[in-house]
Amino acid sequence: MTPEEMVARLLYRDALMLVIDKPAGLAVHRGPKGGASLEDFFDVLRFGLPRQPALAHRLDRDTSGCLVLGRHRQALAELGALFKNGRVGKTYWALVEGGPAEAEGRIDLALGRKDATRGWWMKVDPNGQPAATDWKVMGRAQGFTWLALEPLTGRTHQLRVHCAAMGWPIVGDAIYGTAPRPGAPGAEQAPILQLHAREIVIPLYRKREPIRLIAPVPPHMRERLELCGWHEETLVPVV
């Protein structure tokens, strides 16, 4: 991705924050082994400010959609408090294998670290941190279900673990689902993780309505979503 292509993914910009439509497959920060990451584009996202923006929260490498950056330290502190206190509304779209019988519900399963050797991998753990996710069926087709997921807490890999624990893992999930791990037979033909940060609602300003932003459906999810009843929409970015 070029710097110009990243700038074109900007959904919102003001004096305090940026919201970009993060592409699937791009890590938000450099890992211990290096490689491309969103941090490579922070300089072009300064838009005239002396300091580079910084992450206000995180998305998994293979998750696409709305990602918030703070433009300076005070903005990061304010955004961090909003996320920490659960005041930022987040809706994800996911395509899952199988799916729930009901139309909507809540998953309330505590999560903990899988083990010390697995980094950020998580598991359902009654002694772990509380984690809750609201879900709603948006459509079904050919053994898949399109879900709208609203995390009420912000645990690592929460949506992926919760869906897998309910028996309907997210399509393309090589950690908690049925997709082959990288390097395994069939991995190159496996679908990309079908999880998209569709909408974010940020009450950043006290005397203004919350800022509501929607990220367009990424190409790798369109075919299955169309089978489930989604239709192409026209979104006008707010800049």
N, C-alpha and C positions, 0 to 999 in steps of 0.2 A: 504494500500500500504506500502510495506517495503522500507527502505532506498535504498536497492539495486535495487528495481524496479524503484524508482524515478531516480536513476543515469542512468539506462538503457534507460530512456526517453530523455537523453541529445542529442540534435541535433547539438550543436556547443559549443566549448570552446576555448577561447584564454585568453590573459592576462587581457583584459578589460571586457569581457562579457561572459555570458552563454545564450544559448537559449534552452529551454526545450519544450517538447511536453506535455502541461498541460492536464491531464485527465478531462473529464467532471465530474461535481459533487464535485470538490475540490475547496474551496474558496482560493483566493490568499493570504488573510490575515485574522487574527483572528477577528471575529466579537465581538460585545458586549456580546453575549451569549456564547462565547467560541466555542469549537468544532475543528475538524481537519482542517488544512489549509496548504498551501504550506510552510508557515513559519516554520512548524515542521521539514522540510527537509533542511533548510538553512545551518545547521552545516555540514551535509554530502556533501553539494555542495560547501564547501570552497575550496576543493582540495589543501590543504596546505597553503592557505593564512590565515593571522591572523584574518581577519574580515570576517563575513558572507556576502554573496551577498545580494542585495536588489532589489526590483522591480523597473524596469525602466518604466513600464506602467502596465496596469491591464487588465484582462479578467474577465467576469462574471463567477460566480461559475459554471454554466452549459455549458459554452462555452469551447470547447477543442482547442488545437493547440498551435501555436508558441507564446511563452512568453519569454520576454527578461529580464535578470537580469544583473545589473552592479556589478562588483566584488570589487570595492572600490569607495571612494567618488569622485575622479576625473572622473572615468569612468561613474558614475551615472550622474554627471553634464553634461558631453558631450552627453550621450545618452538622457538625459532629454531635452537638447536643440534641438536635432534632432527631437524628437517626438513633442515638442512644436511648432517648426517651420514647421511642416508638411513634413519633408524630408524623413521620413521612409515610404516606400511603404508597404501597407497591403492589402492582398486579402483574403477574407473569402468565404467559400462555405456554402450555406444555401439551405435547402429544404423548400419550401413554399407551402402553400395550394393555389390551383388555380394557379395564376401566371399572368404576364403581357401578353398582346396580341403581343407586339412588341418584337424584338430580343434583344434590348439594350436601355439604356437610363440613365437619371440622375434624382434623387430625390433631390429637393432643398426645404426643409421645415425646418424652424427654430424650435428649441426645447427649452422647459423650464421645470422647476420642476412641477410635477403634483399638489402637495400641500404639506404643511409643515408636514403632518402626515405620508407621504408615503416614507420617506427616499429618495432613489435615483430614484424613479419612475419618468418617464418623460412623456411629452405630446407634441404634435404639438402646437406651440405657436407663432403667428406672431410677438410678442414682445420679444421672446426668443433669444437665441444665434443662429447665422447662422449655418446651418448643411447641408452638401451635400454628396450624395452617388452615385457613378456610379454603374450600374448593367448590367449584360450580361447573357442571357439565355444560359445554357450549355446543357440542356436536359429537356424533359417533359415525363410524364407517369402517367396514372391512377389518374388524378386530382392533381398531384404534379408537381412542377417545380424546377429544380436544377439551382440555380443562383450563379454566381461569383459576389461578392460585394466588391467594393473598397471605403472605407470611405475617403472622402477628408478632413473631419474634425474629431475631436475626442471626440464627445459629449457622455455622459453616455447613454448607451442603444440605441445608434443612429440607428444601423441597425435594431434592433427589432422594434423600434417605426416607422421608415420609412417604413419598409415592411408592418406592420399592417395598417399604414395610407393609403397605396396604395390599400388596400383590399386583400393583399396576405400575411397574417401573417406567421411567421416561425413556422413550425411544432414543437409541444412540448412546445410552449411558453405559460406558465401559467399566465403571467402578461398581455401581450399585445395581445395574441392570443386566441385560443379556447380550449387549454388544461385545464383540471380541476386543481384548486389550490391544493397544498399539503393538505392532510386530507379530501378533498372532495371526494364524491363517484366517483370511476373510476380512481382516481389519481394514484394508484399503477400500473395500466395497461397502463397508458399514456406513449407515447414515451418521451425519453430525448430530450431536446432542440436540434434541428438539425442545429446547427451553429458551424462552425469549422474555426479557424484561420489558413488557409491553407498555406499561404506564407507570408514571411516578407523579405524586402530588406532594408539593413541598410548601408548607406554610412559612415561608421565609420572612415575609414582611408583615408586621403587626396590623397595619392599616390597609392592607390589600388582600384580595382573595388569594388563596393558595395557587401556586403556579402548577398547572397540570400539563404534562407532556406525554406524548404517545410516540413510540418508535415504530416505524413501518415493519411489516412482516418480512423477515429475511428470506432470500431465495430458497434456502435449503429446507424451509418449513412450508412453503406455499402448496406444494403438491398434496401433501397429506391434509393440510387445513382445508383446501378446496374440496377434497373428498368428504370432509366432515361438515361442509356447509359454509365455509368462509368465502367471502367474495372480495375481490380487489377493491381497495378504497383509495381515496385521494387525501393525502395529509399535507397540510401547509405548515412548514416549520415556523416557529416563533423565534425571531432573531433580533 
